[in-house]
Amino acid sequence: MPAEDVYTSVYFELFTGNATKPAVGTYTLSNSGAAFTFDIAEIYMNYDYMADEGDIADFTSGTLEIMSNGTYELEFTGITSDNLPVTGYYKGTLTALDFSGEGKGTTAKKHIFLK
């Protein structure tokens, strides 16, 4: 989480065959839960975490390419629910948070990676 309460960020919920970090490859927006897909992608703009206020746009289509996962290199494209095109690129480190077993009746591995 950023040190300040207001931030702009993107969020992807990925499905991967790698239990410790997202695998290198191209991920596509899909509700299938299959490897190399994501079912949630959101952009938070000027979002105040403490007040739960700001603009959030959902992706309705898109891809995320992970080109490396040591020092992460990511590139994404998509269309938002407002029919706006979005592109982005990131290269750097991510921090993993392990939420394995969180949620009702699940034992699946679940990690969140933060910048």
Solvent accessible surface area in square Angstrom, and as a share of the most:
residue,aa,sasa,rsa
1,M,117,0.52
2,P,52,0.33
3,A,109,0.84
4,E,108,0.48
5,D,68,0.35
6,V,75,0.43
7,Y,36,0.14
8,T,88,0.51
9,S,40,0.26
10,V,62,0.36
11,Y,66,0.25
12,F,38,0.16
13,E,42,0.19
14,L,47,0.23
15,F,67,0.28
16,T,46,0.27
17,G,71,0.68
18,N,51,0.26
19,A,56,0.43
20,T,101,0.59
21,K,75,0.32
22,P,9,0.06
23,A,20,0.15
24,V,79,0.46
25,G,22,0.21
26,T,74,0.43
27,Y,0,0.00
28,T,66,0.38
29,L,40,0.20
30,S,36,0.23
31,N,141,0.72
32,S,80,0.52
33,G,36,0.34
34,A,52,0.40
35,A,56,0.43
36,F,79,0.33
37,T,14,0.08
38,F,0,0.00
39,D,46,0.24
40,I,67,0.34
41,A,3,0.02
42,E,35,0.16
43,I,16,0.08
44,Y,42,0.16
45,M,69,0.31
46,N,108,0.56
47,Y,19,0.07
48,D,37,0.19
49,Y,111,0.42
50,M,142,0.63
51,A,52,0.40
52,D,103,0.53
53,E,111,0.50
54,G,42,0.40
55,D,89,0.46
56,I,84,0.43
57,A,9,0.07
58,D,68,0.35
59,F,13,0.05
60,T,84,0.49
61,S,53,0.34
62,G,15,0.15
63,T,52,0.30
64,L,4,0.02
65,E,69,0.31
66,I,2,0.01
67,M,67,0.30
68,S,39,0.25
69,N,27,0.14
70,G,61,0.59
71,T,73,0.42
72,Y,13,0.05
73,E,42,0.19
74,L,28,0.14
75,E,78,0.35
76,F,21,0.09
77,T,64,0.37
78,G,9,0.08
79,I,61,0.31
80,T,6,0.04
81,S,69,0.44
82,D,100,0.52
83,N,120,0.62
84,L,106,0.53
85,P,104,0.65
86,V,28,0.16
87,T,104,0.61
88,G,20,0.19
89,Y,119,0.45
90,Y,53,0.20
91,K,124,0.53
92,G,16,0.16
93,T,100,0.58
94,L,42,0.21
95,T,80,0.46
96,A,50,0.39
97,L,69,0.34
98,D,89,0.46
99,F,74,0.31
100,S,43,0.28
101,G,38,0.36
102,E,103,0.46
103,G,61,0.59
104,K,205,0.87
105,G,87,0.83
106,T,49,0.29
107,T,133,0.77
108,A,64,0.49
109,K,130,0.55
110,K,87,0.37
111,H,52,0.23
112,I,46,0.23
113,F,52,0.21
114,L,53,0.26
115,K,172,0.73
